[in-house]
Amino acid sequence: MKIAFVSAAQSSHTVKWVNALAQRGHTVRLYSLPDHADKQKSIDPNVQTVLLKHSGFSGYFRNAKQLKREIESFKPDIVNAHYASGYGTLARLSHVHPLLLSVWGSDVYLFPYKSPLHKKLIADNIHYADAVASTSQVMAEQVRRLFGSKKRIFITPFGVDCQKFAPREKTEKKVFVVGAVKSLEPPYGMDDLIRAFYLFLKRLPPDTENVLDIYGKGSMNGSLQQLINSLNLKGKAFLRGAIPNTDVQYALNNMDVVCLPSISESFGVSAIEAMACGIPVVASDADGFLETVKNNVTGFTVPKRNPEAMAEKIYLLEQNSELRRKMGKAGRKYVMQFYDLNKNVEIMENVYNTVIRSATASM
């Protein structure tokens, strides 16, 4: 199959999809804005990456003619645009078909609420596409609720490589590590995690060795560090900075529990990665986590904006190593069953074939 991908080349999710599809023998060509280039060189050499001419927000509009020419020359069986706002707009203005539009999260949870114009842009992109794909059931419902789209929405989860994200033999250590790998942005609630860790420590003897490791970068870095300092957590809570996606599994395997207090979450790939590594998860009851974290089985879900509830579950897991082992094992089994990347790529291939057949039949 010849597949044209229209997406940010720097995104780890884009890299995951195009590499997996290419390794399964498909001819994949990726079209991306130049400021979204794959600087880490993570994309498989068998994937041809075409960086379009124009950068920035205007690139989603100004690159339309070039993308149309490129795709007419490539003659793909299907075009798959990822992210309904920017790249969805670029694909629509390029007048390409058959088009599968994949929604990711903030493009339907946050972007449409900025103004009526923003909402109309997403609606136009969704209605133009031949079909829509969503990483979760809850996000598919969000699309229907907002836009009333009657076209079929396929569920295509962001799976994980279960050989890469896998439990590793842990060395003996006295320190109990609470952690997260997440962008330091307001929707992800890392301030609540720091407060939860502070409340958790208050329940323990002062000489107990416990650490909070937060990996990621973002606009809240400064305010989060100030919060750590104000709670006297220096030497116990650490902002470790961003790490390459290739190192995420190693960071996770050094944690005893992963905590994700997001205020908004459309899928929860961070929880899936942790569970694949056999780590129990304490997550908020944001939509995406309600679908990916099985409460009392693979971890716990707690109310959003409730550090006290999160601290309670952290304490429970710290006190009970057998519960951590049991939940970690259940999480790994759950991911292998529903979110293994190879199975999810097969789902995407079936979606492509369905969309192609439908487009051919309507010609």
N, C-alpha and C positions, 0 to 999 in steps of 0.2 A: 504494500500500500504506500502511496505517496502522500505524505502529510505535511501541510504547511502550518507551522506553529507561529502564532502572533502573540508574543509575550516578552516580558523582561528577562533578558538572558542572565542577569545577575541573580535572579531569584532561585533559591534552593529548590523550590517546588517545580519551577520550569526545568531546571537541570535534571531533577529526578525523572520527570515525565519524558523529556526528549532522549535522555540516555537510555532509559528502559525500552522505549519504542525502537530506537536504533539498534539496540542489542538483540531485539527480537526480529530483526531483519527488515524493518520498514525503512523507506527512504524519507528522512526527516530534514526539513529545511526550516530554520528558525529565523523569524524576522523580529528585530528589536530596535528600539531607539538607541542611538550611539551612547548616550549617557547611562544606559542600562547594560553596558557590555559586561561580559563574563571575565572580570579581571583576575579571578582566581584560577582561570583555565580549568574549570571543572567539567566542561561539556565534552562529551565523547567526540574524538576526531571524526567519526563517521557522520556526525551532525554538521551540516553546513549552516553556519551562522551568517546572516546578512544584516549588517548594521545600516539602518536607513539614514538618510542625509541629515535630517533636522532633529535637534535635541529639545528637551524641555517640554512644558505643557503644550506649546504650539505644535510640537512634533506630531501629536495625535491627529492634528488636522492637516498640517503641511506635507506630511509624508503619504497622504492618501493616494495621490497619482502614481508615485513611485511604487508603492506596494501593489497597486492594481497591475502595473506593468510587470513587476517581478512575478506575481502569481500567475498572470497570463502566460508568461514564459515557462514557468515551472510546471504548470498544468497538474496540480495536485488532485487527488481523489477527494480530499476534504481539507477545509481550513478550520483550525481550532484556535480561536482567540481566547486568551485568558485574562480575566479581570474586566468586568463589565463597563467600567467607566472609561479609562484611557484607551486601552487596546481594543475594547469593544467598539468605541467610537471610530478608531482608526480602521477597523475591519468594515464597519458599516459604510463609511465614507468611500472606501475602496470598491464597494459594490461587488464583493466576492461571495461566491456560493460554490458548493453547499457549505454553510457556516454553522459550526457548533460553538456557542458562546458559553464559556465556563465562568461561573461566578465564584468568587473566593471568600468574601466576608465583608470587609469594610465597604466594598463597592455597592452592597445592597443593605448593609446595616447602618452605615454612617453617611455615605455620600449623598443619598437621595434626600436626606433631611436638612441639607445645607440651604436649599432654596427650592422653589417650584421648578426653576430652570434645571437644577441638578437632577431632580426627580424625573423630569421629562427626558433628559439626555439618556438616563438609564432605561427608561421605558421604551424609547425609540430603538435603542440598541437591542433590547430583548425582543421586541416585536419584529425587528428586521431579521434576526437570526433564524435559521431553519430549525434549530433545536437549542435547548439550554441544558447545561450540566451543572450540578451542584455537588459540593463535597460532602454535604450532609442533608438529612431529611428536614431538619429544622430550618436550614437556610432555604431549601426548596419551598417550604411553607411561607417564609418571609417574602420570597419572590411573588408567590401567588397572592399573598395578603396585600402587598404594595401595588402590584401591577396588574393583578387579575389575569395573568397570562394563562390561556387555555392550552397552549402547546405543551407537549410532554416535557417534563423535567427529569433528566436521567441523574441518578446518584452515582458519582464517581469519586470515592474517597481518596484523600491523600494518604496512600499507604506508606509503610516504612520498609526498608530493607531489613528483614528479620535476621539475616546473617551478620550484618553490620551492627544493628541495634540488638544486642543480645546480652544476657547476663555474663558477667566476668567474675572469675574467682576473686573474692575480696581478701585483702590482707587483714590480719588482726589489727584492730585499732580501737583506742579507747574513746575517740571523739565520735559523737553522734552528729551527722551532717544533714542539715535541712537545706534544700536547694531549689533552684529554678533556672531554666534557660529561656529567657523571654526578653523582648524589646522593653526598654525602660520608657514606656509611653503610658499616658493616663488610662487608656482602656484596660490595661493589664494589671493594675492594682498592686504594684510592687510595694507601695507604701503600706498597704494593709498586711503584706507578708512580713515586713519589718516589724510592724506593731504586734503581729501574731507571735513572732519569734521572741520579742521582748516579754510578752505575757507568758509564753511557754517557759522561759528561763526563770520567771518569778516563782514558778511552781517547784523548782528544783533546788537542791542544796547549792550554795554559791560556788563551791569548788568543782562542780560538775563540768566536764569539758564538752561543750556543744558549739557548733559553728553553723552560720548561715552563709551560703555561697550563692550569689546571684550573678549569672552570666548574661551579658547583653549590653547594648548601648541605646541611648535615646535622650530625648529632651529633658527627662526627669533626673538625669544622673546627679546634677548638683543638689537638687532638693532632697533626693534620697540619701545622699551622703550627709547632708545637714540633719536629717531625721536620725540617722545612725548615731551621729555625734550627740544629738540632744537627748537620746535615750541611753547614753553611756554604753553603747555597744561596740565601741572601737576595740579591735582585737577579737571580736566574736562574730560580727556581721561584716561581710566583704562584698563590694561591687567588683567583680573580677574582670569586667570589660567583655567586649565581644570576642567570640572564638569562631574559627572556621567551622562550617557544617561538618567537616570531616572529623572534628574533635569532639563533637557534642556527645557521642556515645561514651567517651572516656570520662567526661565531666559527670554525666549521669551516673555512671557506675561507681563513682566515688561518693554518691549520696545515699542516705538511708531512707529518705522520704522526699518526694518532689511536691512542692506546693504551688498552686496556680490560682491566685485569687482574682481572676479577670472579672471586670465589670461587664464586658462584652466579649463574646467568643463565638465564632460561627462554626467551628469544627473541633479544634483541640488537638492538633497534631503534636503539640508539645507533651500532652498527656499520653498519646499513643507511643511516642518515642520512649518515654519513661517506663511505661508498662512493658514495652518490648524488651527492655533491659531488666525486667523483673523487679522494678522499684514501685512500691505502693504510692498512690497519688492522693493528695488532699486538694480538691479543686472547688471553686465556687459553683453555684448552681446556674451559671451562665448557660445559654442554650446549647452551645457546642459540647460542653463538658457533660451535660445531662445525657447526651447521646453517646459519648465515648467512654465515660467513667461509670462503672457499675457500682453504685453506692453499697457499701458494706461487703463488697466482693473483691473488686480490684483496687479499692481505696474508699475514700469518703467524699461526698459532696456536701458543702456547707453554704449557708446563705451568703450572697454577695455583701460586701462592705461589713463583714462581721469578723474582725480579727479574733475576738474571744472564742467563737466557734471553731475557727481554724486552729487556734492554740490548743484547744481541748483535744482535737484529733491528733495533732502532732505529739502531744503528751501521751496519749493512749498508745500510739505506735512506738514511741521511745521506750515506754515501759514494757512492751510486749514484743520481743524479738520473734516469737513464733507467729504472731499475727502479721508481722511484716513479711515473714517468709511465705505464709499462706497467701496473702494478698498479692505479693510479687509473682508467685507461681500462677495464680489465677489470671493476673493481668497479662502475663506472657502468653498463656493459652488463648485468651480472648483476642489478643492482637493477631496471633497466628491464624485464628479462625476467620477474622473479619477484615483485618487491615494489613495483611501481608502484601507487599508491593507487587509481587508477581501476579497475585490474584486480582488486584485492583487494576493492573495494566490490561489483563484479559477483559475485565469489565469495560474499560475504555475502548479496547479494540472492537468489542461487540457493539458499543454505542456508535462508533464510527461507521461500522458496516450498516447498522440500522438507518442512520441518517443518510448515508450514500444511497441505499436502496430506495428510501422514501423520496429523495430528491430526483433520482432517476425515473421513478414511477410517475412523478408529477410533471415531467418534461413533455 
